[in-house]
């Protein structure tokens, strides 16, 4: 009887374990599709091209600049929520530094039936970090983000001296309608 009870407990505990989310780009996309996706969102997630404004950044004269920028970016995570059709992403780009460092922008978007982006939102932007640290922290944050968990404990003011999320913070927020970071005193953050 003890054996059956023990077996029942083991089976119950095993069945309660949460199945890991598929968050690697290769779980959903081919290499070509990854490159296409990076280029599709780079004008939102990266700095403006020289002489571009938020109103002109989609003009064809900036295509070659954004193509180069997209090639240098790395798509760390990608997740499709089957219920909401939202696509979650974590895109890393090179950050200015004496050592090789990157910064990650994570967010979500939706597309219409023609594949056009209909909504776009950046959820957080990390501090610049060396790649091994950035990958570990991004994985933690991304998994919590797609599970709908609150990330405020990872904001700079709450992280007890650790660096995770640079934006949002008390002064900076993402404006979903304008699709860009803003400060509460109306400065645009790039």
C-alpha positions in Angstrom: 0.0 0.0 0.0 2.9 2.4 0.8 4.3 1.7 -2.6 1.0 2.7 -4.4 0.7 5.8 -2.2 4.3 6.8 -3.0 3.8 6.2 -6.7 0.6 8.3 -6.6 2.5 11.2 -4.9 5.3 11.0 -7.4 2.9 11.0 -10.4 0.9 13.8 -8.9 4.0 16.0 -8.3 5.4 15.3 -11.7 2.1 16.2 -13.4 2.0 19.5 -11.4 5.3 20.6 -12.9 5.0 23.4 -15.4 6.1 22.5 -18.9 8.9 24.9 -19.9 7.8 27.5 -22.5 9.3 27.4 -25.9 11.1 30.7 -26.1 13.9 30.1 -28.5 13.5 31.8 -32.0 14.4 28.4 -33.5 11.2 26.9 -31.9 9.2 29.1 -34.3 11.3 30.6 -37.1 13.9 29.6 -39.7 17.2 31.6 -39.8 15.8 33.6 -42.7 12.6 34.4 -40.8 14.6 35.5 -37.8 16.5 38.0 -40.0 13.2 39.2 -41.5 11.7 39.6 -38.0 14.7 41.6 -36.7 14.5 44.0 -39.7 10.7 44.3 -39.2 11.0 45.6 -35.6 14.4 47.3 -35.6 13.0 50.8 -36.5 11.0 50.6 -33.3 13.7 49.1 -31.0 16.9 50.8 -32.1 18.0 54.4 -32.2 17.0 56.6 -35.0 19.1 56.6 -38.1 21.1 59.7 -38.6 18.8 62.6 -39.8 15.7 60.4 -39.3 12.8 61.4 -37.0 10.1 59.2 -35.6 7.9 60.4 -38.4 10.4 59.7 -41.2 12.2 56.5 -39.9 10.2 54.2 -42.2 11.2 56.1 -45.4 13.1 54.0 -47.9 16.2 56.3 -47.7 17.0 54.7 -44.3 16.5 51.1 -45.3 20.2 50.2 -45.7 21.0 51.7 -42.3 18.3 49.7 -40.6 19.3 46.5 -42.5 22.8 46.8 -41.1 21.5 47.5 -37.6 19.2 44.5 -37.8 22.0 42.2 -38.9 24.1 43.2 -35.9 21.1 42.6 -33.5 20.5 39.2 -32.0 17.0 37.8 -31.3 17.5 36.1 -27.9 13.9 35.0 -27.3 10.7 34.7 -29.3 7.3 33.3 -28.1 3.9 33.1 -29.7 0.9 33.2 -27.4 -1.6 30.9 -29.2 -4.6 32.4 -27.3 -4.0 36.0 -28.0 -1.9 35.8 -31.1 0.7 38.1 -29.5 4.3 37.6 -30.5 6.8 38.3 -27.6 10.4 39.1 -28.3 13.7 39.9 -26.7 16.1 41.6 -29.1 19.7 42.4 -28.1 21.7 45.2 -29.7 25.3 46.3 -29.3 25.7 49.0 -26.7 28.5 51.6 -26.6 31.2 50.4 -24.2 34.9 49.6 -23.8 34.0 45.9 -23.5 31.5 44.1 -25.7 28.2 44.8 -24.1 24.6 44.6 -25.3 21.2 45.9 -24.2 17.9 44.0 -24.7 14.6 45.4 -25.6 11.7 43.1 -24.8 8.1 43.5 -25.9 5.2 42.1 -27.8 3.3 42.8 -31.0 0.4 41.6 -33.0 0.0 41.3 -36.8 -3.0 41.4 -39.1 -3.7 38.6 -41.6 -1.4 40.3 -44.1 1.5 40.2 -41.7 1.4 43.9 -41.0 2.2 45.0 -37.4 -1.0 46.3 -35.8 0.1 46.8 -32.3 3.6 47.1 -30.8 4.7 47.6 -27.2 8.1 47.5 -25.5 7.8 46.1 -22.0 11.3 46.8 -20.8 14.8 47.7 -21.7 17.7 46.3 -19.8 20.9 48.0 -18.7 23.9 47.3 -20.9 25.7 44.2 -19.8 28.3 41.7 -20.9 26.7 39.0 -22.9 26.7 36.0 -20.4 25.1 38.1 -17.7 22.7 39.7 -20.1 21.5 36.3 -21.5 20.9 34.9 -18.0 19.0 38.0 -16.8 17.1 38.3 -20.0 15.9 34.7 -19.9 14.7 35.2 -16.3 12.9 38.4 -17.1 11.4 37.1 -20.4 9.9 34.0 -18.8 8.3 36.1 -16.1 7.1 38.6 -18.7 5.4 36.0 -20.9 3.8 34.5 -17.8 2.3 37.9 -17.0 4.3 38.3 -13.8 5.0 41.7 -12.3 8.6 42.8 -13.1 8.8 45.9 -10.8 11.1 44.1 -8.4 13.7 44.2 -11.2 13.4 47.9 -11.8 16.6 49.7 -10.7 15.1 51.3 -7.6 13.9 47.9 -6.4 16.7 45.6 -7.4 19.0 46.1 -4.4 22.1 47.2 -6.4 21.6 44.6 -9.2 21.1 45.9 -12.7 18.3 44.4 -14.7 15.7 46.8 -16.1 16.7 50.4 -17.0 13.3 51.4 -18.4 10.6 51.8 -17.4 11.3 53.6 -14.2 9.8 56.4 -12.2 10.3 59.0 -15.0 10.3 56.9 -18.2 7.5 54.9 -19.8 6.7 53.4 -23.1 4.0 55.2 -25.0 2.1 52.5 -26.9 0.3 54.9 -29.2 3.5 56.8 -30.3 5.5 53.5 -30.1 8.4 55.1 -28.4 9.9 55.6 -24.9 9.0 59.0 -23.3 9.9 60.7 -20.1 7.2 62.2 -18.0 8.7 65.6 -18.8 8.0 64.8 -22.5 11.6 64.0 -23.6 12.0 61.2 -26.1 14.3 58.4 -24.9 16.3 56.5 -27.5 
